[in-house]
């Protein structure tokens, strides 16, 4: 067995500098923020990165940065949810991408703004040892369903949102199981799920036999949620102080050997405040 580092990372889909940032003498363009992203990857050295909100421009900039640093990351493109992997350590055996439907039966409105909600899947073989694993990254719908007694729900509410996330993740798990049957190997499911550990969507994932990396890490399990304010009007230099159960960036595993997940961590340095609202989460796992 060899230890591999697998990451999920929402990088914030923002290509151009915004008025509020410029007024403060700040720059949130992709060109400015990519330097911070590359620093994150230099410090953590992930073998596979499952991205969310990665625009075509940001993907190009990352690839250019890796080339300059002579690190062999290969891109599996998927609309806003690409996979980057170390081609010097891994061989790609299979891949598939899918954008989630915009409509959900029984509910009005779109549940896939700018078609950014999707999944991307790769089947990899370790060049050292030959072991195979499935890696899937996803970004689920972001709004929440209004409460029953909520007479004036906020703009962040939309009826059917909880159901949309459940349907989206169910369709991905169905696809993962098809690949598990074909390759008889463990599967790692990562992403910005836009819902907490206790949500119905995440409970469904666990009911399907996936275990959260936090729950099975044998050496270290991060308790912080790895989230802070970084949006169109600026950013704040403080991470939210909430327990693990409130996190929305998750890593789940199925079919792993007992004790194979060693560490579950989030990388949240101070320089990261102006890069993205989501800290990258990653695991160290024996495969």
N, C-alpha and C positions, 0 to 999 in steps of 0.2 A: 504494500500500500504506500501511497505518497500523499502528503498533505497539500491541499489546494485551497486558495483563498477566493471566495465567491462574493460578489458585491451587488447591492442594489443601490441605485443613485438617481434621484430626481434632480435635474440640473437647472430647472426653471427656464421655461420657454420665453426668452426675451432676447431678441437679436440686436435691437437698437437702444441707444441711450434714451432715457425718458426725461420729460420736462422737469419733473420734480427732483430727479437725481441731478440733472445738470444744474438746476438752481442752487443745489447744495454743494456744487463742485465735485460731484461724484459721477461715476460712469458705470452703468449696468449693462453695457453692450456685450454681445457675445465675445468680441475681441478682447475686452477688458477682463471679463470673468474667466475666460478659458485659461489664463495663466494660473489662477487659483485652483481650477480643476486639475490642471496638470501637476500642480504642487501636491494636491491631495493624493493623486495616483503615484507620484514619486515616493511619498511618505508611507503609503499603505501597500503598494505593489500588488494589486489584485490580479489574479489569473483570468477571471471572467468578470465583466461588468455588465449588468443588466440595467439599461438606461430608461428613464422616463422624461418626457418633455424635451427631448434632444432634437432640436431643429436640424435641418439639412446643413445650415451654416455652421452650427456648433459641431456637428459631426465632422465636417471638413476641417475645421480649426483644430479639433482634437487629433485627427489623423495627421495633420501637418506637424503638430507639436510632438507627437510620438515619433514621427520620422526624423525630426531634428534631434531628438534625444536617443535615436537609434534603438527604440523599444518596439518589438514586433507584435503590435496589436493589430488584429484583423477585424474588420467591421462586417457584421451581418446586418444589413439595413432593414429597418422596419419603420413605418411612419411614426416618429416620435418615440418608439420603443426599440432602439437598436441593441445589439449585443456586440461587445468588444471582447476579444479573447486573445490570449498569448499564443500565437501560431508557432512559436518556437517550442512550446510545451504541449500543445493540444492539436489534435487532428479533428476536423469537422466531418462527421459521418452523415448527418441529415439536418434539415432545417425547414421551418415553416413559419409563416407570418399571417396574422388575421386582424382586421379592424373590426371592432364590435359594432353591431347594428345601431343605427340612430334611434330606432323606434322600439318600444316595449309594448307588447300586447296589453290592452286594457288601460293604458295611461297616455296622456297627451304630452306633446312636446318632444324635444330631442334629448337623448341621453348620451350623446357623443359630440360635444362641441369641437369644432374644427377637425373632427375625426382623429383626435389625439388619443382616444382610449382604444387600446389594442393589446395584442400579445405577440411575443416573438419567442421562438423555441429553437434550440440547437441541441443536437446529440453529439457529444464529444468523446474522443478516445485519448487517454493519456499516452503520450509518446514514450514515457518511461513507465513500463509495467503493463500497458495495454488495457487498463480498466476503463469502462465506459460509464458515462452518466448523462442524464438529461438536465438541461438548464432552461428555464422559461422565465421571462420577465413580462410584467404586465402593468398597466395603469387603468384603474377602475374609475367609474363615474364619480364625480366629486361632491355633488350636492347631497343633502340629507332629506329624508321624508319628514314633513311637518308632523308635530305631535297632534293627537286627536283633539285636544282642547286649545290648540294654537289658532286663534282667530285672525291673527295678522302675522303670518310667517315671514321671515326675512327673505332677501334675495337669494340666500344660500339654501333655501328650501324648495323642493319640487316633489310633488306627489309621485310616488313610484320609484324614487331614487334608491331606497333600500332594496327593492325588488330587482332593479336594474343591475346593481352590483352582484346580487346573488346569481342572476342569470348569466352575467358576464363570467364570473369565476367558475360557474358550473360548466360552461362551454369549454373553458380552457382545461379544466381538470379532465373532462371527457377526452380531450385531445392528448393530454399527457398520458392518460392510461392506455391509449392506443399505441403510443411510442414505448411505454413500459412493457407492453405485451410483446412488441416486436423485438426489443433489445434486451429485455430481462435485466434491468439495471436500476439504480436509484435515481430519483428525480428531485431536483431543487426548484422550488417555485418562489420567485421574489417579486417585489414590486411596491409601488405606491398604491395601496389598496383603498385609500381615502375612507377608511373605517377602522375602528379600534379592535383590539383583541376580542372583546366580548360581543361584537356585532354578529348578526345572523350570518352574514357572508363569511366571516372568519370562523364561526362555529361550524359552518358547512364544510369548510376546508378541512378542519380537524375531524369531522364526522366521516370524511372520505379517506381517513387514514394518514393524513399529513400531520407532522408534529412541528411545532414552532421551535426554531433554533434556540430561542431563549430558554425553553423548557428542558432541552436535552443537552445543552452545552456542558461538558464535563469539567472544564477548567475555569471558564469565566463567562458570565452572562450580563450584558449591559442592562441597567435599569432605567437610564434616561431615555427620553423619547426622540432626541435628536431633531428638534424642530424649533424654529425661531421666526420672528417677523422679518420678512424680506419680500417686498412687493413693489408695485408701481410707484407708491408715494415715498419709498425709502426703506430703511432697515433699522433694526434695533440691536444693540450690542448686548444681548442677553438671551440665553436659551430658556425655553419654557421649563419650569420646575414642576413636572408632572410625572407620575409613576409610569412604568412600562406599559400598563394596560391601555393607556391613552395614545400610544404610538400608532401611526398609520402606515409606516414603512415596515414591511414584514419579510421574513425568510422562513419558508416551510420546507420540510424534507420528508420524503417517503421512500421506503425500501432501503434505508441506510443500515449499516452494521451497528450494533449496539456500541455506544461509546465513540463512534467515529466523528461526531461533531465536537470539536474541542473548545472553540471560542465563538461567541456572538458579541460583536462590538459595533459602536457607532463612532465615526471620526468627526469631532466637533471642535476644531481649533479656533482661536479668536480671529484669525485672519479670514475665516470662512463667512463671517457675518454678511458681507456684501456680495456673496457668490450665489447662494440659493437658500431658500427657506428650509429645505430638507438636507439633513446631514446624511452622508452615505452610511449604510449599514453593511456589515460583511461578516462572513463566518470563515473559520479555518476548519477544514474537514478532511478526514482521511478517505481516499477513494482507491 
